[in-house]
Amino acid sequence: QVQLVESGGGLVQAGGSLRLSCAASRRTFSTYTMGWFRQAPGKEREFVARISWSGGSTYYAESVKGRFTIARDNAKNTVYLQMNSLKPEDTAVYYCAATFTGGSSPRSYDYWGQGAQVTVSS
């Protein structure tokens, strides 16, 4: 069992930046692929980014490519999502998640955080 706790959400103006953090409870964190997802009101949960267990491979949704950066620090059991040039359409609850198998589908992920609200005003 892995517990994940997100932090760093908030309200920001369009064009601004936020950094989300996700702290994991277990030292086996370094064996998981980690992903970020988001869910806006009335919409399905969608993939944002993922990073391999080593940090050597990353993958982004087209909608955030070039603006968001995912990174991890296995020594701190933490994964990050740096969000720049934020747009109102980025407004959502952001979730971090862990998987052994990888992929971009929420169904592939075994453990989830509680979510962090990100609101981007125009």
N, C-alpha and C positions, 0 to 999 in steps of 0.2 A: 504494500500500500504506500502510495506517495501522496503527501498533502502539498498543495500548491497555493500560495498566497500572493495575489497581485497587489501592487501599490503604484502610485504615481499618476493616477487619473486626475481629471479636473476639467475646468472650463478655460478655454483659450480662444483668442480671436483668430480668424482666418489668416493664414500665413505664418502663424506661430508654431511653436514646437513643444512637445512633451516627451518624457521618457517614462515608459512603463517598466516595472521590475516584477519578476516572479520568483519568489524564493521557494525552494523545495525542501522537504523535510528529511530526505534520506541521502546518504552519501552515494547511493547507487544512481543518483541523478545523472552522473556522467555517462551512464550506459543508455540513456533515453534520447531519442530524437524529440526535440521540443518544438511546439508550434504555438502560434498566436492566431486566434480567430476573433471575429466580432459579430455582434448581432444588433441590428437597429430595430426599433419598434415596428412590428408587423412584418418583419422580414426573417428569412431563414439565417441561421448561423453560417458565416462564410469564412473561408480560409484567408489569412493575411500573409503569413510567412512561416517558414520552418527552418530549423538548423539541425545539422547532424550532431551525433553525440560528441564528436571531436571539435565541432565548430568549423570544420574545413569545408563544409558544403551548406549553402543557403539557397532558398527558393522563395520567390515572392509572387503574390497575385499581381496581375498587370495593373490594377488600379492603384497600387502603392509603390510600384517599382520606381526607384530613383528618388523616392521621398522618405521611405521607411528603411531602417536597418535593424536586423536582428543580430544579437550577439549573445555569448554566454561566457560565464566564468565558472568553470567546474570546481575550482577551489572554494568558491563561495556558494555553490549550489544555486546559482541564480542565472536566469535568462532575462534579457532586456529587449525592449522594442523602442528604438529611437524614432520618433515621428516628427518630421520636418514638413514645412510648407503645407500645414494642415488645411483642409477644406471642410465646409459645413457637411458635406456628404460623408466625411469620416466619423461623424457623430454616431456613437454606438457604445454598447458594453463590450469591453475587450476581455477575452479569456485566454489564459495560457493553458496548455495541455501537454501531456507526455505520452509517448508511444514507443514501443520497441520496433514497430513495423514501418513507421514512416508514412508518407503520403499526404494528401491534401484534404481528404474526406474527414469530417468530424467523427465518423464511425470508426476510423482507424485509431483513435486516441482513447486511452484507457483511463487517464486521470485528468481532472479538470480543476482549475481554480474557481473561486466564487465570482470573479468578474470585477472589472474596474470601469466606471463610467468615464467616457471621454466626450465632451461636448465642445463643438467648434462653432462659434458664433460668426455671423457674416457681418 
